[in-house]
Amino acid sequence: MGIRTGEQYIKGLRSRKPEVWLGGRKIDDVYEEDVFRQPIHEIAKLYDMQHDLTYQNRITHICEETGERVNNAFLVPKTFEHLKARSDLYEVWSKATFGTMGRTPDFLNVTITSMASNTWFLNQYNPQWGENMISYYKHVRDNDVFLTHAIINPQNDRSKASHEQEDAFTHLGVVEEKPDGLVVRGAKMLATLAPITDEVIIYSFPGFKPGDEKHAIAFALPIDTPGLKIMCREPAQDGKRSLFDHPLASRFEEMDALLVFEDVFVPWNRVFINQNVEAANLLYPKTGIGIQPAHQSGVRGLVKLSFAMEVACKLADSIGVDGYLNVKTQLGELIQSVEAIRALLRVSEYEYETTTQGEIRPAAAPLETIRGMLPKLYPRAVEIIQTIGAGGLLMSPMGADFDSPELKPIVDKYYVGREGVSSEDRVHLFKLAWDLSGEAFGQRLLQYERYYSGDPLRRLGWFYDGFKRKHDFAMVKDALDGASDMHKKQLIKN
């Protein structure tokens, strides 16, 4: 089939009946649920962009194997041009959501592609695992499947390993092996957008310990597989709020969910790792799924930070405070943070690395630097928006007030901006800023940016360990050797 349309995505969504729970209610039709409907349409727009000639050649390509047009996330990069084609996709789709949806289909599609192009690693343990991954990649590519994933254990007793938890199946694990597959029980999180996806893939961050074997698994299933419960967090919006009052939250809410597996059956052809601690711990570094998706996250992060910067600048301009030096320095700081991330992305692309299998990967160090900086830069951007907007962010009228003949003269008088900025334009802009920086929706975006790639402190520690292993600190040696040589010469001269 190749690339889908938005209509085909929605049709597929409505054909399934996943077990979705929201606020204590079992949802019979996710499309008819207010909180999901608009995000579904926003995802559908991304699929439609694949058919729009304005974008098609930037975000899709003709698959050499099938002759069908497929998304660039499924392109195994062998040249810089391939890497750029992927980057173009990430940018186009991120801009369509202003960077506010972190788990659009491209994120996990590129993850699957990275796994499938490095099945040499899985083959070392079980050739069937590698064959399964290649087959699954083709299934996702050729049917334009929308995936969610869940790779984190529930936050229970984090001082103990998975096998040490009070309940042996608090963390997802294998209950039994059958002739035709596995039976799994337990939970995983955070499955972003799970209720409105097609399938789920399960794997984990490194960190398994001896004894965790039954938890060291990787597999994929349709999202409506019997026994799989999707328990949604509290929504940041109810799906009924005004687009004027909530221009972001009403459109781009990314629902997160806990996935509970109640003795769910996984057929062998969907198993990629089975109860192997070493393979599960090495999956990230050996298959590139820590690097290739980080490219997508980096581009999306740049778009999101750029959007926050533009909101801050327009906010300051709308009330005429961008002439003050303190505001200028805050905005200048924010602009420079955007340029720093942009530069790191370009360095990662131009200084790409080639694996022994001939796959092109963005340079790891710049992408890991982005991962280290965004959890600090984005919260700072939100803080700047909050500081510039000040009490005005709390005191905006509602869109309905502009429709009231009695109230409109009041809001026009007391909510007008600087010369040339109408009350309606000023209020609408402040609404946008509050959605991004103050509402539950905006706070979820902030928390997401802090932790979307794991604990930032641990990542910095891993980054340093890797740097130390690879770096010979030659300049320090040269400086000491040079000083030592000069000292010896001085002694001989004296």
Secondary structure, DSSP 8 states (H G I E B T S, - for coil): --S--HHHHHHHHHH---EEEETTEEES-GGGSHHHHHHHHHHHHHHHHTT-TTTHHHHEEE-TTT-SEEEGGG----SHHHHHHHHHHHHHHHHHTTT--TT-HHHHHHHHHHHHTTHHHHHTT-HHHHHHHHHHHHHHHHHT--EEEE-B--SS-TTS-GGGSSSTTSB-EEEEEETTEEEEEEEEB--TTGGG-SEEEE---S---TT-GGG-EEEEEETT-TTEEEEE---SS-S-S-TTT-TTHHHH----EEEEEEEEEEEGGGEEEES-HHHHHHHHHHHTTTTHHHHHHHHHHHHHHHHHHHHHHHHHHHTT-TTSHHHHHHHHHHHHHHHHHHHHHHHHHHT-EE-TTS-EE--HHHHHHHHHHHHHHHHHHHHHHHHHHGGGGT----HHHHT-TTTHHHHHHHS--STT--HHHHHHHHHHHHHHHTSHHHHHHHHHHHHTTS-HHHHHHHHHHHHHHH---HHHHHHHHHHHHHHHHHHHH-
